[in-house]
Amino acid sequence: MGGVRFMTVLVALFMTLSSGVWSCPPSDRAALLEFKAALHEPYLGIFNSWTGADCCHNWYGVSCDQETRRVADINLRGESEEPIFERAHRTGYMTGYISPAICKLARLSSITIADWKGITGEIPRCITTLPFLRIVDLIGNRISGSIPADIGRLHRLTVLNFADNLISGTIPASLANLTSLMHLDLRNNLLSGPIPRKFGSLQMLSRALLSGNRLSGPIPGSVSLIYRLADLDLSRNQLSGPIPASLGKMAVLSTLNLDLNKLSGPIPVTLFSSGLSDLNLSRNALEGNIPDAFGARSYFTALDLSYNNLKGPIPKSISSASFIGHLDLSHNHLCGKIPVGSPFDHLEASSFLYNDCLCGQPLKPCY
């Protein structure tokens, strides 16, 4: 019996020691609990699982590095299809603020605290001291204040998403140092001032979404140096000056939204013979003729030039475009006969209304 009892004690001792070795460090656990204390989530109980010594085991939204057992990821999304949301038949709602205690998690690779709708306060300045960060996603809250001025220190960052918040101030110049960044989303905030002049240094960027702010000044020509950029949305700002012709020479740019700004000058010829498929230049102060530069490379699912000061005829070369799905030329000063054939045979009158003297199908006949 003594031998059995001795073995039982040994096993218990081994399990105690091994659980201590394999659980997360007490400092990481303490930092998570401090982070949790600044937040209030009343409906789903997502923090109910944050109990016990091992924050790497079954703590909702927390993942650890398999080797070091340090906390690597915080992934808390307020809109999800996970069972905890399905059972509650609702999306998440959380109030409070993001505690600087999160910066004590020195091995963090990703921070996702998204779509909780009620989280306020500022972005903790100290996140720029976390050298392993690859993803920061705080979309869909009520976070205010400014973007940390030294955000450019996060050289490993691939995703930066602050969309749908109340963030103000300027886009820091240091943002251009994020040379690993692939996805930038700052939509629907209160950002003002210029787009950083060296924006083109973001050589890995494929999506740049800056719409719905108060950005002013010109579109930096350096943007066209971003070889991988496929989606550029600068709409609903106060940008001025001409559209850089170099945007039409970008290798993979397929979506360009510049609507609702104060852009002026002519439409660059290059935009119509490029690889763009979705081009929205509406509600600016663009002038001159629509370039007669359409051809076999012109393939537009949507082309919107409405609400500008464009004059002259609709160019005949538009009929040689491979495809134009949606076309809106309304609210300009265009004149002359609407060309016949594709794409005009499937367009509504609303595409041409409020011009100076357009005629022909689908408007009134020309005399």
C-alpha positions as CSV (number, residue, x, y, z in Angstrom):
1,M,0.0,0.0,0.0
2,G,2.9,2.3,0.9
3,G,4.3,2.0,-2.6
4,V,0.9,2.8,-4.2
5,R,0.6,5.9,-2.0
6,F,4.1,7.0,-2.9
7,M,3.4,6.6,-6.7
8,T,0.1,8.6,-6.3
9,V,2.1,11.4,-4.6
10,L,4.7,11.4,-7.4
11,V,2.0,11.6,-10.1
12,A,0.3,14.4,-8.3
13,L,3.6,16.3,-7.9
14,F,4.5,15.8,-11.6
15,M,1.1,17.1,-12.7
16,T,1.4,20.1,-10.5
17,L,4.9,20.9,-11.8
18,S,4.0,20.3,-15.4
19,S,0.8,22.5,-15.2
20,G,3.0,25.2,-13.8
21,V,5.5,24.8,-16.6
22,W,2.8,24.7,-19.4
23,S,0.4,27.4,-18.1
24,C,0.8,31.0,-19.1
25,P,3.1,33.2,-17.0
26,P,1.4,34.8,-14.0
27,S,2.4,38.2,-15.4
28,D,0.5,37.6,-18.7
29,R,-2.5,36.4,-16.7
30,A,-2.4,39.5,-14.5
31,A,-2.2,41.8,-17.5
32,L,-5.2,40.1,-19.1
33,L,-7.3,40.5,-15.9
34,E,-6.3,44.2,-15.8
35,F,-7.3,44.5,-19.4
36,K,-10.7,42.8,-18.7
37,A,-11.3,45.1,-15.7
38,A,-11.5,48.1,-18.0
39,L,-14.3,46.6,-20.1
40,H,-17.9,45.8,-19.5
41,E,-19.7,43.2,-21.6
42,P,-23.2,42.7,-20.2
43,Y,-25.0,40.3,-22.6
44,L,-22.9,37.4,-23.8
45,G,-20.6,36.7,-20.8
46,I,-17.5,36.3,-23.0
47,F,-15.2,37.0,-20.0
48,N,-16.8,34.2,-17.9
49,S,-14.2,31.8,-19.2
50,W,-11.4,34.0,-18.0
51,T,-10.8,32.0,-14.8
52,G,-8.2,29.6,-13.5
53,A,-4.4,29.8,-13.5
54,D,-3.8,29.0,-17.2
55,C,-4.9,31.8,-19.5
56,C,-3.7,29.7,-22.5
57,H,-6.4,27.2,-21.8
58,N,-10.1,27.9,-22.7
59,W,-9.9,31.7,-22.1
60,Y,-12.3,33.0,-24.8
61,G,-10.4,34.9,-27.5
62,V,-6.9,34.3,-26.1
63,S,-4.3,32.3,-27.9
64,C,-0.7,31.5,-26.8
65,D,2.5,30.6,-28.4
66,Q,2.9,26.8,-28.3
67,E,6.6,27.0,-27.2
68,T,6.8,30.0,-24.9
69,R,3.2,29.9,-23.6
70,R,3.2,33.6,-23.8
71,V,0.0,35.3,-24.9
72,A,0.2,35.9,-28.6
73,D,-3.3,36.8,-29.8
74,I,-6.3,38.6,-28.4
75,N,-9.2,38.0,-30.8
76,L,-12.5,39.5,-29.5
77,R,-15.1,40.2,-32.3
78,G,-18.5,41.7,-31.5
79,E,-20.0,40.2,-34.7
80,S,-19.3,36.5,-35.0
81,E,-21.0,33.2,-35.9
82,E,-19.5,31.5,-32.9
83,P,-21.9,29.5,-30.6
84,I,-21.9,32.1,-27.8
85,F,-23.4,34.6,-30.3
86,E,-25.8,32.1,-31.9
87,R,-27.2,31.2,-28.5
88,A,-27.8,34.8,-27.5
89,H,-29.4,35.7,-30.9
90,R,-27.6,39.0,-30.9
91,T,-24.4,40.8,-31.8
92,G,-22.0,42.0,-29.2
93,Y,-22.0,45.2,-27.2
94,M,-19.2,46.3,-24.9
95,T,-18.3,49.5,-23.1
96,G,-15.2,50.7,-21.3
97,Y,-11.8,51.3,-22.8
98,I,-8.7,49.5,-23.9
99,S,-6.4,49.4,-20.9
100,P,-2.7,50.1,-21.4
101,A,-2.2,46.9,-19.4
102,I,-2.4,45.2,-22.9
103,C,1.1,46.5,-23.5
104,K,2.4,44.2,-20.7
105,L,1.8,41.3,-23.1
106,A,5.2,41.7,-24.6
107,R,4.8,38.8,-27.1
108,L,1.5,39.9,-28.6
109,S,1.2,39.3,-32.3
110,S,-2.4,40.4,-32.9
111,I,-4.9,42.6,-31.2
112,T,-8.5,42.3,-32.5
113,I,-11.1,44.2,-30.5
114,A,-13.7,44.8,-33.2
115,D,-17.3,45.7,-33.7
116,W,-18.3,46.2,-30.0
117,K,-19.9,49.6,-30.8
118,G,-19.5,51.0,-27.3
119,I,-15.8,50.9,-26.4
120,T,-14.5,54.5,-25.9
121,G,-11.2,56.0,-24.8
122,E,-8.0,56.3,-26.8
123,I,-5.7,53.9,-28.5
124,P,-3.1,53.1,-25.9
125,R,0.1,54.9,-26.9
126,C,2.2,52.0,-25.6
127,I,1.1,49.6,-28.3
128,T,4.0,51.0,-30.4
129,T,6.4,49.3,-28.0
130,L,5.1,45.8,-28.9
131,P,7.7,44.7,-31.4
132,F,5.9,41.5,-32.6
133,L,2.6,43.0,-33.5
134,R,1.4,42.0,-37.0
135,I,-2.4,42.8,-36.7
136,V,-4.1,45.7,-35.0
137,D,-7.9,45.6,-35.7
138,L,-10.1,48.0,-33.7
139,I,-12.9,48.6,-36.3
140,G,-16.4,49.4,-35.2
141,N,-16.0,51.1,-31.8
142,R,-16.2,54.6,-30.4
143,I,-12.5,55.1,-29.9
144,S,-11.3,58.7,-30.0
145,G,-8.0,60.6,-29.8
146,S,-5.3,60.4,-32.3
147,I,-3.2,57.6,-34.0
148,P,0.0,57.2,-32.0
149,A,2.7,59.5,-33.6
150,D,5.3,56.7,-33.6
151,I,3.0,54.0,-35.1
152,G,5.8,53.5,-37.7
153,R,7.9,51.6,-35.1
154,L,5.7,48.5,-35.7
155,H,7.8,47.2,-38.6
156,R,6.1,43.7,-38.6
157,L,2.6,45.2,-38.9
158,T,0.6,43.7,-41.9
159,V,-2.9,44.8,-41.0
160,L,-3.9,48.2,-39.4
161,N,-7.7,48.7,-39.1
162,F,-9.1,51.7,-37.2
163,A,-12.2,52.1,-39.4
164,D,-15.6,53.2,-38.0
165,N,-14.4,55.1,-34.9
166,L,-14.1,58.7,-33.8
167,I,-10.3,59.0,-34.3
168,S,-9.1,62.6,-35.0
169,G,-5.9,64.4,-35.7
170,T,-3.6,63.7,-38.7
171,I,-2.2,60.6,-40.2
172,P,1.2,60.4,-38.7
173,A,4.1,60.8,-41.1
174,S,5.7,57.7,-39.5
175,L,3.0,55.5,-40.9
176,A,5.0,55.5,-44.1
177,N,7.6,53.4,-42.3
178,L,5.3,50.4,-42.0
179,T,6.9,48.7,-44.9
180,S,5.3,45.3,-44.2
181,L,1.7,46.8,-44.2
182,M,-0.7,45.0,-46.6
183,H,-4.1,46.3,-45.4
184,L,-4.8,49.8,-44.2
185,D,-8.3,50.8,-43.2
186,L,-8.9,54.2,-41.6
187,R,-12.4,54.7,-43.1
188,N,-15.1,56.7,-41.3
189,N,-13.2,58.7,-38.7
190,L,-12.5,62.4,-38.1
191,L,-8.9,62.4,-39.6
192,S,-7.8,65.7,-41.1
193,G,-4.7,67.1,-42.7
194,P,-2.8,65.7,-45.7
195,I,-2.1,62.1,-46.7
196,P,1.6,61.6,-45.8
197,R,3.9,62.7,-48.7
198,K,5.9,59.4,-48.5
199,F,2.8,57.2,-48.6
200,G,4.3,55.5,-51.6
201,S,6.9,53.9,-49.3
202,L,4.2,51.3,-48.3
203,Q,5.5,48.9,-50.9
204,M,3.5,45.8,-49.7
205,L,0.2,47.6,-49.5
206,S,-2.7,46.0,-51.5
207,R,-5.7,48.0,-49.9
208,A,-5.7,51.6,-48.8
209,L,-9.1,52.7,-47.5
210,L,-9.2,56.2,-46.2
211,S,-12.7,57.3,-47.1
212,G,-15.1,59.3,-44.9
213,N,-12.6,61.6,-43.2
214,R,-11.6,65.2,-43.5
215,L,-8.4,64.7,-45.3
216,S,-7.2,67.7,-47.4
217,G,-4.4,68.6,-49.8
218,P,-3.3,66.8,-52.9
219,I,-3.2,63.1,-53.7
220,P,0.5,62.3,-53.3
221,G,2.1,61.2,-56.6
222,S,4.1,58.7,-54.6
223,V,0.9,56.5,-54.3
224,S,1.5,55.3,-57.8
225,L,4.8,53.7,-56.7
226,I,2.9,51.1,-54.6
227,Y,3.2,48.2,-57.1
228,R,0.8,45.8,-55.3
229,L,-2.0,48.3,-54.6
230,A,-5.3,47.0,-56.0
231,D,-7.9,49.0,-54.1
232,L,-7.6,52.8,-53.3
233,D,-10.5,54.5,-51.7
234,L,-10.1,58.2,-50.9
235,S,-13.7,59.2,-51.3
236,R,-15.7,61.5,-49.0
237,N,-12.8,63.8,-48.0
238,Q,-11.7,67.3,-48.9
239,L,-8.8,66.4,-51.2
240,S,-8.0,69.0,-53.8
241,G,-5.7,69.6,-56.9
242,P,-5.4,67.3,-59.9
243,I,-5.7,63.6,-60.2
244,P,-2.2,62.2,-60.7
245,A,-2.0,60.7,-64.2
246,S,0.4,58.1,-62.8
247,L,-2.6,56.4,-61.1
248,G,-3.6,55.1,-64.5
249,K,-0.3,53.4,-65.0
250,M,-0.5,51.2,-61.8
251,A,-0.1,47.5,-62.6
252,V,-2.8,45.9,-60.4
253,L,-5.0,48.9,-59.4
254,S,-8.6,47.8,-60.1
255,T,-10.7,50.0,-57.8
256,L,-10.2,53.8,-57.6
257,N,-12.8,55.8,-55.6
258,L,-12.2,59.5,-55.5
259,D,-15.8,60.7,-55.3
260,L,-17.0,63.5,-53.0
261,N,-13.8,65.6,-52.9
262,K,-12.7,68.9,-54.3
263,L,-10.5,67.5,-57.1
264,S,-10.1,69.7,-60.2
265,G,-8.5,69.8,-63.6
266,P,-9.0,67.3,-66.4
267,I,-9.5,63.6,-66.1
268,P,-6.2,61.9,-66.9
269,V,-6.3,60.0,-70.2
270,T,-4.4,57.1,-68.6
271,L,-7.4,56.1,-66.4
272,F,-9.4,54.9,-69.4
273,S,-6.7,52.6,-70.9
274,S,-5.7,51.1,-67.6
275,G,-6.6,47.9,-65.7
276,L,-9.2,49.8,-63.6
277,S,-12.6,48.1,-63.4
278,D,-14.3,50.3,-60.8
279,L,-13.8,54.1,-61.2
280,N,-15.7,56.7,-59.3
281,L,-14.8,60.3,-59.8
282,S,-18.3,61.8,-59.1
283,R,-19.0,64.9,-57.1
284,N,-15.8,66.8,-57.7
285,A,-14.9,69.9,-59.8
286,L,-13.3,68.0,-62.7
287,E,-13.4,69.9,-66.0
288,G,-12.6,69.6,-69.7
289,N,-13.7,66.8,-72.1
290,I,-14.1,63.2,-71.3
291,P,-10.9,61.7,-72.8
292,D,-11.5,59.9,-76.1
293,A,-9.2,57.1,-75.0
294,F,-11.4,54.0,-74.5
295,G,-10.3,50.8,-76.1
296,A,-10.1,47.0,-75.8
297,R,-8.4,47.3,-72.3
298,S,-11.3,49.4,-71.0
299,Y,-13.4,47.1,-68.9
300,F,-15.5,48.8,-66.3
301,T,-18.0,47.2,-64.0
302,A,-18.8,50.7,-62.8
303,L,-17.8,54.1,-64.2
304,D,-19.2,57.2,-62.5
305,L,-18.3,60.7,-63.7
306,S,-21.5,62.4,-62.5
307,Y,-21.7,65.8,-60.7
308,N,-18.6,67.5,-62.3
309,N,-18.0,70.3,-64.8
310,L,-17.3,68.1,-67.8
311,K,-18.2,69.4,-71.3
312,G,-18.2,68.5,-74.9
313,P,-19.5,65.2,-76.4
314,I,-19.5,61.7,-75.1
315,P,-16.4,60.2,-76.8
316,K,-17.1,57.8,-79.7
317,S,-14.3,55.5,-78.5
318,I,-16.5,54.5,-75.5
319,S,-18.3,52.1,-77.8
320,S,-15.0,50.2,-78.3
321,A,-14.7,49.4,-74.6
322,S,-14.7,45.7,-73.8
323,F,-17.4,46.2,-71.2
324,I,-19.2,48.9,-69.2
325,G,-21.7,47.7,-66.7
326,H,-22.9,50.9,-64.8
327,L,-22.2,54.3,-66.4
328,D,-23.3,57.6,-64.9
329,L,-22.5,60.9,-66.8
330,S,-25.4,62.9,-65.3
331,H,-25.1,66.4,-63.8
332,N,-22.4,67.7,-66.1
333,H,-22.3,70.1,-69.2
334,L,-22.1,67.4,-71.9
335,C,-23.6,68.0,-75.3
336,G,-24.3,66.2,-78.5
337,K,-25.7,62.8,-79.6
338,I,-25.5,59.8,-77.3
339,P,-23.6,57.1,-79.3
340,V,-25.6,54.0,-80.2
341,G,-24.8,50.3,-79.5
342,S,-23.1,48.9,-76.5
343,P,-22.9,50.0,-73.7
344,F,-25.6,52.5,-74.4
345,D,-28.3,50.0,-75.4
346,H,-28.8,48.9,-71.7
347,L,-28.5,52.2,-69.9
348,E,-31.3,54.2,-68.3
349,A,-32.0,57.9,-68.9
350,S,-30.8,58.6,-65.4
351,S,-27.2,58.0,-66.6
352,F,-27.4,61.2,-68.8
353,L,-29.9,63.6,-67.1
354,Y,-29.0,67.2,-66.2
355,N,-26.5,67.9,-69.0
356,D,-26.6,70.9,-71.3
357,C,-27.7,69.4,-74.6
358,L,-27.4,65.6,-74.8
359,C,-29.9,63.9,-77.1
360,G,-30.7,60.5,-78.6
361,Q,-31.7,57.2,-76.9
362,P,-32.6,56.9,-74.0
363,L,-33.2,60.7,-74.0
364,K,-35.3,62.7,-76.5
365,P,-34.5,62.4,-80.2
366,C,-31.9,64.7,-81.8
367,Y,-33.2,67.2,-84.3
